Amino acid sequence: MPELAAHIHDVPVNQIREITEAAWRTPGAVILSIGEPGFPLPRHILDAGIACLDRDETNYTPNAGIHALREAFAERFRMTNGVDVGAERVYVVDGAQQGLHFVMSMLLSPGDEILIPNPGYPTFAMTSKLLNAVPVGYPLYPEQNFQPQIADIEALITERTRVLVINSPSNPLGAVISESLTRDLVALARRRDLWIISDECYEAFTFDVPHVSPARFDSTAPGEARVFTSLTLSKTFGLTGLRIGALVCPPGLERTMNNVMEAIVSCVASPSQYAALAALTGPQDYVEQARQHYRTNRDAASEVLAGKGIRHLDAQGAFYLWADVSHLSDGNVRAWVHQFLAESGVAFAPGTAFGSIGEGWIRIALCGPTEELLDGVKRLPSKNGA
């Protein structure tokens, strides 16, 4: 049998999937390890996808997606971020993960370095390694409230650095980057001639603080702009299985984007596109309901953790809590979450799924039913042993 490409063996295991699949095999498990919204989809979204199939509109669409959907994404981006983006800069992708692969494949050559948050979403490292690039984690420390520091990032830049990844609201942390720091990060990328990939999967869910897109501070001139924005409807509208998202690209790259899209996936399935169009242009009750539910769950779970003496980050966005279980995990949180699942029937994502700084921490998903969430969190032993 021929050998696989050597770099394939360097792609790390996704520890979120590892623990979640173990939980799926565990009868009665409380699964708090994966970010899967739990609300039923609004009927008008389902009907739009079904209607597409009923009229047999199942042929290829343009590489970049149907125009009405691109315009709907552009309109949402204009309204939420105050950035004048036209539909010609929006590319409909097969979920945010395909979008990340899409943009990284355009920006990274073998051996190039990409700066990713540590802790940060695991596929930032997985995808870049799949492309023979080198992920370099920039630290997000507890003592700095898990916020990026300009000096820390700049110290890691070398002649091979090409891309800076920014994720706000953060998965796994729930942290939100302020307007001033976002401006400074864009200025750093401009000064050091880096591209920016801004992962904004959770832009719809912030609590008492605004979401600020780096695109607000980007140049509008072709050849000067440097921010790619990754969006998804998986989290905003719970369309995880329909695999629908968008990339907003800098001006002047439209032809190249089409070519790369053709090489990766050609186009996104038309029923998913029409369902997404209905989501973006129809009633927005789902988004507000979800936001309130996640906030309620955040507050309730935080109260339980505080009562147990368990340190956790006060989440300002997304739908996760980041909690310190180092008093339980004995320096190996990846092994501990599997032991805890076996003994207590609850699955949390290990912090090491998101980088080395995650050792001793867990990510708790807040998107399911409140009773189930509290049942799971209450099974954690208290820090004081009570």
N, C-alpha and C positions, 0 to 999 in steps of 0.2 A: 504494500500500500504506500503511495507517495506521502511525503511529509507535509504537514500543514506549514504555512508560513511561520517563521520563527517568532515573530512578534505577537502572534495570536496567544501564545502561552503567557504573555505578560499582561493580558487584559484581566484585571482583578475580578473576582467573584462578587456579585452584588449581594451583600449580606442582608439587605432588606428582603429580597426574594427568598433567600435561604431560610430565614426565620419564618416568613409568611407561608411558604410552602410546607414547612414543618407544622405550622399551626393549622393549615387546611387539612392535614392528615390527622389532627388531634380532635376527637369528638368533643363538641361542646366548648371549644376554645374561645376565649374572648380575644379577638384579633384587633390590636391597636398598633400594628406594625406597618400598615400600608395606608396611603392617602387616597381612599376610595370614597367619594361622596355618597351618602346613603339615601338621598331623596329620590323618589320616582321622577322621571322626566316629565315636564309639562306636555300635555297632549298635543299642542300645536307643533312642537318640535318633532315628535314621533310622526304626526300626520304628514309633515313636509317630506320626511324621508320615505314614508310609505307611498306618498303620491308620486314621487320620482320613480319608484319601481313600477307603480301601476301604469304610468304612461310610457314605460319602457325607455326611460332616458338613462340608458346604461352604457353609452358609448364614451369614448375619450372626451375629456374636457381639455381646454387649453392647459399647457404645462403649469401656468401660474394660478389656475383656478378659474371658476366662472366669474365674470366681471362683477356681477351684483354682489357676490360674497366678498371679493376684494375691496369693493367700495364700502361695504358694511364694516369690514375690519378697519379700513382707513378712517371712516367716520367715527368709530368708537375711539380710535387712537387720537384723533383730533380733539374729541370732546373730553377725554379723560386726561390727556397729557398736554393739551395746548400746543401741539406740534402740527404744523401744516404739511400733512403727508397726503399725497395723491394715491389713488388705487394702483397706479403703475409701479409703485414701490412695494406693494404687498404681494407676497407669494404664499398661497395656501399650501400647507404641508401636512403630511400624514402623521399628525401628532407632534408635540414639541420635541420629542426625542429625535424623530426623523429630521426636524428642523435643525437641531444641534449638529447632527451628522452632516447635513447639507452645508451649513455655514462653515464648520470646521474643515470640511474637505476642500472648500474654496480658499481658506486662509492659511492652512498649515501644510508645509512640506515635511518629508521625513527628517527627523532630528530637530525640527523647530520646537520651541518651548511655548507653552501656554500657561498663564497664571490663573490658578483656580482657587476658590476659597477652601480653607481647611479650618473647621468642618464645612463641607459643601456637598451638593448632590453627587452621588457616586458616578453617574454616567458622564460627568465632566471629564473625569480621569479615564473611564472605560473607553469613551468614544475617541479621545485624543490618542490613546495607546493603540486603538484599532487602526488609526491612520498613521502609525509609526512616528507620531509626535511625542513630546516629553511633557507631561503635566507637572507643574511646579506649584505646590500649595503655598499660598500666602496665609499667614496665621491670623486666626480670629480667636483672641484669648478671653477667658472668662473675666479677668480683671479689667478688661477694656470693653466689657459688656458685649463681647463678640462682634465688635465693629471693626472694619478694616482700618488699618493705619497707613497713611501715605508713605511714611518712612520705611515701614516694613516691606511694602510692595516694591518700592523703588530699589531697595537693597537687593532684591532678587532678579532684577532685570539684567540680562546679558545681551550679547550681540545676536543670540539666537532667539530672543523673546519676540514673539509676533502678536500675541493676543492676550487681552485681559478679560476675564469673565467676571461679571458682576451679577449677583442674584439678590434682589430685594423686591418684595418680602422674601426672606430666606427660607428655603427648605434645606436643612432641618430645624433651623433655630427659631423661626418666627420673628427674627430681628428685621427692622426696617431702616434703611440708610437715609439719613437726613438730606435735605436739599443742599446744604452747604458742602457736605462730604461728597455727595454725588457730583456736584460741580467740580470739586477738587480732583476726583477720580478721572473725570473727562479731561481736565487740564493736564493731569499726569500723562494720560494716554497720548494727548496731542504733543506734549513736550518730548516724550520718548518714542513717538511715532509708532504707536501700537493700535491695532484694531481693538474694538470693544464688542463683546457679545453680552448683551443684557438679557438675562433670563427673568422674565416678568410673568411667570405662570400664575402667580398669586396676586396680581395687581388689583383684583376686585375686592380683596379681603385685607383691609387694614383697620385698626381700632384706635381711634382718637389721634392718629397721625396720618399725614397724606402720603400717598405713593408718589414718588418722583422718578420719572424715567430719565436716564442719561441722555436720551435723544433730545430732551429740552435744551441741552447745552452743546449739541453737536453743530458743526458747520452745515450749511445747506448747499455749499458749493461742490460740484463734482470734483473728485480728486482731493478734497479736503475733509469730507465727511468720513466718519470712521465707526459709527455705531450701528450694529445689527441688533434688532429687538426681536426676541422670541416670545410669542404669545400662544396661548392654548385655550380651548374651550373645555378641556377635560376637567379642570378644576372650577372654572367660572360657572359652567352650566352642567357639570357632572357628566359630560359626554366622553368618559374615559375610553369606552370600547369603540366609539365611532372614529377615533384617531383623527382629530381635526385641530389644526393650529395654523399659525401664520408667522412668517418672517417679514419684518419691515427692514428693507435694505437701504443703504446709502444711495443717493442719486448717482446715476451713470453706470450702474452695474446690471441693468435690466437684461441685456442680451446674454451676458455671462450666466446670470441666474437661470434663464430659460434652458440653456445648454446643460447646466449641472443638474437641474431638476429632471430633465429628460433621461440623463444617465442614471439617476438614482431610483426614481419611482414613476416617471412619466407624468402622472397626475394622480390626484386623490379621488377616491370613489365618489361618484356623483351623488348617491343618496346621502352620504355624510355631508357633502357640501350644501345640499339643500336643507338638511336638518340644521346645519350651522347657520345658514342664512335666516331661517325662521327664529333661531335662538337670539341672534344679534338684533333683528329688526322687530321682533314681537314683544309681548309683555316681559318686563324685567322682574316680576315678582319673585322668581326662583332665586335670583342673585341676592336680593335683600333678605329673603327668608333664610338662605344659607348663611349669610353674614351674621345675622342675629343668632342663629343656632350655634355657629362656631364660637361666637363671643360668649354665649351662655355656657357652653361646654368648657371654654378656657377658664372662665371665672370659677366654675364649680370644681374642676379638676385642680386648679391652683390652690383652692381652699383646702382640699384634701391633702395635697402635698405639703402645704405650709403646716397643717396640723400634725403631720408626721415628721416635721423637721427636715424635709428633703428640699435642698436648694434647687431652684429652677429659674429659668429665664422668663421674665415677664413678657410674654409674646405680644408684639405690636401688630402682627400680621400673619398671613397664611392660616393653616389650621393644625398647628403642632405645638406641643410643649417640649422643651428641652430640659431634662431633669438629671441631676447628679446622683447616681447610685453607687458611687465609688466605695461607700461604706459596706456595700453588699457584694460587689463584683470582683474584689480581690485582684485587681489589675488585669482582668481578662473579661471585658464586658460581652464580647462575642460569645464566649462559652457560657457566661452567666445567663444571657437571655434564653438560651436553649434549656438550661437547667431550670430556670424559673417557669418556662412553658411546661416542662415535664412535671414539675412539682405543684404549680399553682394554676395551670391552665390559661395563662395570659401571655400574649406575645407582644413584646415591644421591639422596636428597631434598635439594634446596638449602635452606640455612637461611633464606633470604629467603621461602620459602613460609610461614614461621611469624612473620614480622615483621621490622622493620628491624634489630633487634639480632642477627638471625640471619645478617647478611652475614658471609661468610668461614667459615661453619660448614656442616656437613652432618649429616643424620640418617641413621643406619645401622640398618636393621631387623634384629633378631636372631632373628626367628621361623622362619626357614627351616632347611634342613639345615646342620649345622655345617661340613661340607667346602665347601659352596657359599659360605657366609659368609666363611670364612677365605680361600678363593680370591679373592673380591672384595676384601677388605680388604688382602690382600698385594699387590695391584696398585697400591695408592696409593704414590706416590714418598715416600721418607723426607724428613724435614725437613732433615736434615743432608746430603742428597744421596747418601748411601751406598746 
